[in-house]
Amino acid sequence: MAIDTSGAGLVAFLQNNTALLSDVGSSVKSGTETLSSLVDQLGKNRKDTDDLLQQIQTMQFDVAQAPDVKAQQKDLLGQLAVLTDQIKKFADIPELTTPLYAQQALIYVTLANTFITGTVRKIITFTPVEVTQLRTLLQQAALDARQRQQWADVLTATVQVVKVALAIAGKVAAA
């Protein structure tokens, strides 16, 4: 599925992911079937996120005329390359990749803002307060992911204990 890379498309994509994560958190208690379905959806969204990142990374960038801007852009592209490698390295650990994705997004915005047209500044503007709020939300998302994993571990352990109890009860009943 191709994701719209416009501002509205990215916002819709992020809202869908937020709603999905909220559903995952609230359904832990409702049963393994629902959780399994949501895990499948989460896997699909992860693939869509990877596809989106690949689309963004392959976009062509204009080259600025001023030498200092070119140097800044080269530095930013280098930072993006390092972050991309780190994201690939820790792809299975959302607690580590979430802040890396946030940092990557900020670098992309900084890179886009180095161009003379100023288009990005007109479309997507963030105040320092909004940036702080976004960072806080990303940190909370990482904490929520850890908490959901803990609940999943507890549920798995409970199922294992019930299986052992049933096996013992079956042996006692047979004797």
KOLVEX-709081 format. One record per residue (C-alpha): residue in three letters; x negated, y, z. Coordinates in pm, whole numbers, padded with zeros to 5 digits, always signed. Example, Ala and Ser with C-alpha at 12.3 -4.5 7.8 and 13.67 -1.06 7.14 Angstrom:
ALA-01230-00450+00780/SER-01367-00106+00714/
***
This chain:
MET+00000+00000+00000/ALA-00145+00335-00100/ILE-00121+00604+00166/ASP-00045+00960+00071/THR-00358+01162+00156/SER-00172+01493+00173/GLY-00128+01665+00508/ALA+00234+01548+00530/GLY+00139+01194+00430/LEU-00134+01177+00695/VAL+00103+01315+00959/ALA+00369+01059+00863/PHE+00110+00781+00873/LEU-00010+00888+01220/GLN+00349+00917+01346/ASN+00424+00565+01220/ASN+00113+00434+01397/THR+00208+00614+01719/ALA+00560+00467+01707/LEU+00418+00122+01641/LEU+00176+00146+01934/SER+00462+00261+02156/ASP+00666-00040+02045/VAL+00375-00276+02116/GLY+00339-00136+02468/SER+00708-00160+02553/SER+00759-00507+02407/VAL+00498-00692+02613/LYS+00775-00791+02855/SER+01031-00881+02587/GLY+00872-01199+02453/THR+00599-01348+02243/GLU+00797-01352+01917/THR+00842-00978+01917/LEU+00481-00932+02021/SER+00364-01161+01741/SER+00562-00959+01488/LEU+00418-00634+01620/VAL+00066-00777+01611/ASP+00122-00861+01244/GLN+00241-00504+01182/LEU-00057-00368+01374/GLY-00288-00578+01157/LYS-00118-00438+00846/ASN-00159-00083+00979/ARG-00526-00154+01055/LYS-00572-00266+00694/ASP-00388+00046+00573/THR-00617+00258+00791/ASP-00922+00092+00638/ASP-00777+00153+00292/LEU-00716+00518+00379/LEU-01071+00557+00507/GLN-01205+00401+00189/GLN-00999+00647-00018/ILE-01125+00941+00185/GLN-01486+00824+00168/THR-01480+00790-00209/MET-01339+01138-00273/GLN-01564+01370-00464/PHE-01682+01683-00287/ASP-01771+02011-00453/VAL-02121+02139-00401/ALA-02147+02486-00252/GLN-02370+02747-00409/ALA-02545+02877-00097/PRO-02853+02673+00008/ASP-02768+02686+00380/VAL-02419+02549+00310/LYS-02568+02270+00098/ALA-02798+02177+00384/GLN-02505+02181+00628/GLN-02301+01961+00393/LYS-02590+01718+00354/ASP-02622+01696+00732/LEU-02247+01638+00771/LEU-02251+01365+00505/GLY-02540+01200+00688/GLN-02342+01210+01013/LEU-02045+01054+00832/ALA-02263+00773+00700/VAL-02389+00695+01052/LEU-02036+00703+01194/THR-01906+00478+00917/ASP-02176+00223+00999/GLN-02089+00241+01370/ILE-01717+00199+01295/LYS-01792-00109+01083/LYS-02019-00248+01356/PHE-01754-00209+01628/ALA-01446-00271+01411/ASP-01298-00524+01654/ILE-01333-00300+01962/PRO-01066-00025+01947/GLU-01196+00133+02267/LEU-01516+00218+02082/THR-01378+00289+01736/THR-01099+00527+01843/PRO-01338+00805+01955/LEU-01557+00735+01650/TYR-01256+00785+01419/ALA-01177+01111+01600/GLN-01534+01231+01559/GLN-01527+01126+01194/ALA-01208+01324+01135/LEU-01362+01634+01293/ILE-01669+01602+01071/TYR-01449+01568+00762/VAL-01262+01884+00861/THR-01593+02063+00924/LEU-01720+01945+00585/ALA-01402+02059+00413/ASN-01431+02398+00583/THR-01774+02455+00426/PHE-01614+02517+00087/ILE-01542+02866-00039/THR-01176+02802-00123/GLY-01072+02768+00240/THR-00780+02547+00138/VAL-00813+02315+00435/ARG-00821+02608+00676/LYS-00490+02728+00533/ILE-00322+02387+00544/ILE-00458+02228+00862/THR-00560+02458+01144/PHE-00641+02351+01497/THR-00684+02575+01795/PRO-00936+02475+02063/VAL-00640+02383+02288/GLU-00500+02151+02018/VAL-00840+01987+01970/THR-00858+01926+02346/GLN-00506+01781+02342/LEU-00593+01551+02050/ARG-00905+01428+02228/THR-00701+01364+02544/LEU-00441+01172+02344/LEU-00711+00960+02179/GLN-00867+00882+02517/GLN-00522+00788+02651/ALA-00468+00563+02348/ALA-00793+00381+02425/LEU-00686+00336+02789/ASP-00342+00214+02676/ALA-00507-00039+02444/ARG-00712-00175+02737/GLN-00399-00195+02953/ARG-00207-00381+02680/GLN-00495-00627+02652/GLN-00484-00685+03028/TRP-00109-00756+03009/ALA-00168-00996+02722/ASP-00435-01175+02929/VAL-00195-01201+03226/LEU+00080-01342+03002/THR-00160-01594+02848/ALA-00277-01706+03193/THR+00085-01737+03310/VAL+00174-01955+03013/GLN-00128-02178+03084/VAL-00030-02215+03452/VAL+00327-02307+03351/LYS+00195-02568+03107/VAL-00022-02723+03379/ALA+00273-02720+03624/LEU+00496-02889+03365/ALA+00233-03152+03296/ILE+00199-03224+03668/ALA+00577-03233+03713/GLY+00602-03477+03422/LYS+00341-03705+03581/VAL+00517-03690+03921/ALA+00855-03766+03762/ALA+00711-04059+03569/ALA+00555-04213+03882/
***
